[in-house]
Amino acid sequence: MSGTSLVKLTRLVRASGRIVALTGAGCSTGSGIPDYRDDDGEWKCTPPLRIQQFVDSAETRKRYWARSMVGWRLVEAAQPNAAHEALAAIEASGRLRYLVTQNVDGLHQKAGSERVNDLHGRVDQVCCLECDARLTRVDFQQRLGGMNPQWRAEAVSYAPDGDAELDGVDFGGFRVPECARCAGVLKPDVVFFGESVPRPRVEEAMANVDAADLLLVVGSSLMVWSGYRFVRRAAEQGIPVAAVNLGKTRADAEIDLKVRADCGEVLQAIVGALPA
C-alpha cells in the first residue's frame, strides 16, 4: 500500500461531507465470505446461475437449493469485519451519507450502517416468483431440512451469494419447498445474473450519487454494469471517485484516486485519522 495514496485518501474523506460508498465482494472477504474475481478481474469460479436457468428447470432449482442449503451456513455465521465497522464509523461521523452495496450478506447492517441500499437484494430473504410472498431464509432453511432429513453434503468451496460447490453429489432425490400461499416457485430475494435490478433501487442510488461530493468504491472490481454505472454517473457529474481494491477495476482509467490494499486496513486507518 502506498503511504502517499493513503494520505491523499484520508485527506479526501476528511474534507468530504456527503460521501456515497459503493461496496463489493472484497468488502466481505475479511468475514470469511469469498469474492468472485481475482486481482485481474477474472472469474475465480464458475459464473453464478442465470435467472432463466433457475426459472426454466426444476432440476436446476434442486441443484441450486441443495448447494445453497450447505452454503447458507457460511453466510449465516459471518460477522462484520474491519471494513464494515469502519464504514459504519464514517457514517456515524456524518461524512458518509449513503451506502450502496452489491453484496447480499447483510453485514453492513450488522455492523451498524443505517442508510444502506441492498442493490442486489438480501440472501437472508426468500420470495415467491408468482405471488411475491416473502419469508426469512432461516424459516426456509428449516423447511428445506424438514423435507430432506437425510441430506448430508460437505462444501468443496463457497461463493459470495451463499452458494456452495459440492463434490460427487446426486441431486435427484432432493426436494424443494413450494410457496405455502400459491405453490409457486421460491427463490432467494437476490438479483440473479440476467435479471434487472429493481428501478426504484437504482433511482434512489443515482439521486444520492448526484448529491455526493465523493464516491468511495470499496472492494469492487466494477466488472458488472450494476455497479460500474455509478462510477460513470459520478464522472459525468464531475464528482471525485476514489477506490480501495486489491485488484484492478473496470474503472481504473476513470478513478481519481486508488489505494491498492486491504479494505479493512485502509478504512480503519482513515477512521483513526478523523476528528473525534
Wavefront OBJ file of the C-alpha trace (Angstrom):
o trace
v 0.000 0.000 0.000
v 1.355 3.405 -0.967
v 1.589 5.720 2.015
v 1.113 8.678 -0.287
v -2.158 7.359 -1.710
v -3.462 6.578 1.784
v -2.642 10.106 2.955
v -4.426 11.546 -0.086
v -7.498 9.367 0.507
v -7.591 10.292 4.199
v -7.487 13.989 3.328
v -10.223 13.492 0.749
v -12.511 11.723 3.233
v -11.840 14.329 5.935
v -12.707 17.131 3.506
v -15.942 15.484 2.303
v -19.311 15.813 3.957
v -21.548 13.936 1.519
v -19.802 10.642 0.758
v -21.552 7.797 -1.012
v -19.872 4.397 -0.682
v -20.217 1.588 -3.204
v -19.104 -1.781 -1.866
v -18.439 -5.149 -3.465
v -17.413 -8.680 -2.550
v -13.921 -7.587 -1.479
v -15.522 -5.808 1.457
v -16.706 -9.126 2.911
v -13.684 -11.367 2.351
v -12.420 -10.441 5.814
v -15.599 -12.048 7.186
v -14.770 -15.358 5.529
v -17.061 -14.870 2.539
v -15.087 -15.368 -0.688
v -15.132 -12.990 -3.640
v -15.854 -13.798 -7.271
v -12.826 -12.414 -9.098
v -9.035 -12.463 -8.925
v -6.713 -9.448 -8.979
v -7.041 -9.234 -12.764
v -10.833 -9.145 -12.615
v -11.243 -12.702 -13.950
v -13.671 -15.254 -12.508
v -12.200 -17.420 -9.740
v -15.071 -19.893 -10.048
v -17.947 -20.850 -12.323
v -20.039 -17.720 -13.027
v -23.255 -17.552 -10.974
v -26.517 -19.098 -12.110
v -28.599 -17.050 -14.545
v -32.235 -16.301 -13.746
v -33.610 -18.049 -16.835
v -31.844 -21.276 -15.907
v -33.403 -21.118 -12.454
v -36.904 -20.363 -13.733
v -36.931 -22.871 -16.606
v -35.655 -26.000 -14.891
v -36.914 -27.813 -11.788
v -33.708 -29.869 -11.832
v -31.628 -26.700 -11.790
v -33.624 -25.439 -8.810
v -32.981 -28.718 -6.975
v -29.278 -28.352 -7.572
v -29.304 -24.691 -6.562
v -31.197 -25.168 -3.289
v -29.242 -28.288 -2.331
v -25.999 -26.365 -2.704
v -27.456 -23.301 -1.021
v -28.662 -25.373 1.918
v -24.993 -26.061 2.631
v -23.660 -22.627 1.619
v -26.149 -20.674 3.738
v -24.380 -21.809 6.902
v -21.314 -19.742 5.977
v -23.318 -16.552 5.356
v -25.497 -17.019 8.442
v -22.432 -17.359 10.698
v -20.464 -14.474 9.127
v -19.786 -11.388 11.228
v -18.820 -7.840 10.162
v -15.124 -7.213 9.678
v -12.928 -4.123 9.979
v -14.139 -2.726 6.641
v -17.830 -2.916 7.594
v -17.135 -1.426 11.009
v -15.066 1.417 9.548
v -17.791 2.367 7.063
v -20.332 2.407 9.898
v -17.969 4.692 11.843
v -17.570 7.052 8.882
v -21.372 7.193 8.630
v -21.592 7.945 12.351
v -19.123 10.819 11.845
v -21.638 12.432 9.482
v -19.436 12.166 6.385
v -20.877 9.020 4.818
v -24.454 9.813 3.845
v -25.402 6.692 1.865
v -24.046 3.226 1.105
v -24.796 1.121 -1.964
v -23.708 -2.497 -1.671
v -23.515 -5.148 -4.354
v -23.246 -7.752 -1.588
v -26.226 -9.770 -0.401
v -24.914 -10.794 3.024
v -26.420 -8.019 5.204
v -23.108 -7.422 7.010
v -23.229 -3.633 6.651
v -26.432 -3.546 8.685
v -24.950 -5.938 11.254
v -22.046 -3.500 11.634
v -24.418 -0.609 12.330
v -24.724 1.130 8.955
v -28.213 2.578 8.603
v -28.579 4.137 5.150
v -27.890 1.026 3.069
v -29.169 0.237 -0.415
v -29.009 -3.550 -0.917
v -28.698 -3.178 -4.678
v -28.752 -6.906 -5.399
v -31.129 -7.866 -2.593
v -30.563 -9.974 0.519
v -29.836 -13.696 0.676
v -31.433 -13.883 4.144
v -34.844 -13.409 2.495
v -36.779 -15.723 0.140
v -39.540 -14.620 -2.242
v -42.162 -16.267 -4.434
v -41.927 -15.561 -8.159
v -45.686 -15.956 -8.537
v -47.344 -14.052 -5.665
v -44.351 -12.179 -4.185
v -44.872 -13.766 -0.750
v -41.800 -13.440 1.488
v -40.244 -15.481 4.249
v -36.956 -15.436 6.086
v -34.138 -17.669 4.951
v -33.981 -19.099 8.477
v -37.573 -20.335 8.104
v -36.926 -21.589 4.585
v -33.792 -23.419 5.757
v -35.914 -25.235 8.338
v -38.369 -26.244 5.613
v -35.514 -27.490 3.428
v -34.163 -29.536 6.317
v -37.588 -30.930 7.147
v -38.141 -32.093 3.577
v -34.629 -33.501 3.224
v -33.800 -35.018 6.629
v -31.231 -37.445 5.219
v -29.375 -34.820 3.155
v -25.708 -34.714 4.027
v -23.080 -32.930 1.967
v -19.856 -31.071 2.577
v -18.807 -27.975 0.657
v -15.708 -28.087 -1.513
v -15.817 -24.302 -1.879
v -18.191 -21.382 -1.284
v -19.414 -18.378 -3.279
v -20.332 -14.846 -2.079
v -24.057 -15.415 -2.601
v -24.327 -18.401 -0.259
v -23.827 -20.992 -2.992
v -21.534 -23.967 -2.340
v -19.669 -26.288 -4.672
v -20.413 -29.904 -3.727
v -18.359 -32.858 -4.912
v -19.902 -36.000 -6.392
v -23.464 -35.380 -5.181
v -26.647 -36.761 -6.753
v -29.326 -34.065 -6.539
v -32.110 -36.232 -7.957
v -33.807 -37.011 -4.649
v -33.571 -33.510 -3.214
v -36.961 -31.888 -2.545
v -37.605 -28.144 -2.866
v -40.483 -26.474 -0.969
v -43.146 -24.602 -2.906
v -44.710 -21.322 -1.854
v -47.108 -22.034 1.026
v -49.544 -19.430 -0.303
v -49.762 -20.264 -4.022
v -47.475 -23.287 -4.673
v -45.265 -21.049 -6.799
v -41.500 -21.123 -7.310
v -39.398 -19.750 -4.449
v -36.037 -18.067 -4.986
v -33.623 -16.141 -2.796
v -34.562 -12.462 -2.779
v -31.447 -11.530 -4.736
v -30.843 -10.291 -8.264
v -29.574 -13.180 -10.372
v -27.371 -12.696 -13.419
v -29.618 -11.818 -16.352
v -32.148 -10.174 -14.017
v -32.603 -6.412 -13.735
v -32.020 -4.513 -10.518
v -35.390 -3.018 -9.439
v -35.634 0.501 -10.853
v -36.511 2.225 -7.524
v -33.234 0.983 -6.017
v -31.236 2.297 -8.957
v -33.028 5.635 -8.993
v -32.540 6.165 -5.257
v -28.849 5.306 -5.538
v -28.382 7.616 -8.528
v -30.062 10.500 -6.704
v -27.672 10.057 -3.802
v -24.647 9.864 -6.104
v -25.776 13.087 -7.782
v -25.848 14.801 -4.368
v -22.465 13.437 -3.256
v -19.144 15.214 -3.055
v -17.224 11.901 -3.157
v -17.971 8.394 -4.436
v -15.909 5.873 -2.480
v -15.654 2.423 -4.071
v -14.669 -0.319 -1.622
v -13.790 -3.869 -2.619
v -15.424 -3.929 -6.035
v -13.873 -4.766 -9.389
v -16.816 -2.934 -11.031
v -16.841 -5.570 -13.769
v -20.644 -5.683 -13.878
v -22.701 -2.743 -15.087
v -24.921 -2.611 -11.998
v -22.038 -1.133 -10.001
v -19.946 0.440 -12.733
v -22.805 2.726 -13.794
v -22.463 4.733 -10.568
v -18.814 5.481 -11.295
v -19.783 6.589 -14.787
v -22.509 8.815 -13.357
v -20.141 10.400 -10.832
v -17.556 11.058 -13.548
v -20.188 12.672 -15.768
v -21.254 14.910 -12.860
v -17.691 15.893 -12.017
v -17.843 14.117 -8.649
v -14.488 12.706 -7.466
v -14.209 8.916 -7.374
v -11.810 7.098 -5.043
v -11.381 3.337 -4.781
v -9.893 0.866 -2.335
v -9.381 -2.507 -4.002
v -6.659 -5.125 -4.087
v -7.013 -5.813 -7.810
v -7.761 -3.920 -10.966
v -11.193 -2.472 -11.639
v -13.127 -1.821 -14.792
v -12.983 1.898 -13.998
v -9.264 2.287 -13.280
v -8.962 4.884 -16.050
v -11.876 6.899 -14.614
v -10.954 6.804 -10.914
v -9.326 9.914 -9.472
v -7.539 8.082 -6.653
v -6.979 4.392 -5.982
v -5.459 2.642 -2.978
v -4.497 -0.919 -3.836
v -4.631 -2.544 -0.411
v -6.834 -4.418 2.054
v -10.158 -2.612 2.561
v -10.280 -3.077 6.314
v -6.735 -1.836 6.917
v -7.207 1.261 4.773
v -10.607 2.228 6.156
v -9.590 1.668 9.764
v -6.564 3.920 9.202
v -8.853 6.602 7.815
v -11.250 6.316 10.761
v -8.308 6.673 13.121
v -7.378 9.952 11.426
v -10.849 11.516 11.604
v -11.517 14.247 14.163
v -13.075 12.993 17.393
l 1 2 3 4 5 6 7 8 9 10 11 12 13 14 15 16 17 18 19 20 21 22 23 24 25 26 27 28 29 30 31 32 33 34 35 36 37 38 39 40 41 42 43 44 45 46 47 48 49 50 51 52 53 54 55 56 57 58 59 60 61 62 63 64 65 66 67 68 69 70 71 72 73 74 75 76 77 78 79 80 81 82 83 84 85 86 87 88 89 90 91 92 93 94 95 96 97 98 99 100 101 102 103 104 105 106 107 108 109 110 111 112 113 114 115 116 117 118 119 120 121 122 123 124 125 126 127 128 129 130 131 132 133 134 135 136 137 138 139 140 141 142 143 144 145 146 147 148 149 150 151 152 153 154 155 156 157 158 159 160 161 162 163 164 165 166 167 168 169 170 171 172 173 174 175 176 177 178 179 180 181 182 183 184 185 186 187 188 189 190 191 192 193 194 195 196 197 198 199 200 201 202 203 204 205 206 207 208 209 210 211 212 213 214 215 216 217 218 219 220 221 222 223 224 225 226 227 228 229 230 231 232 233 234 235 236 237 238 239 240 241 242 243 244 245 246 247 248 249 250 251 252 253 254 255 256 257 258 259 260 261 262 263 264 265 266 267 268 269 270 271 272 273 274 275 276
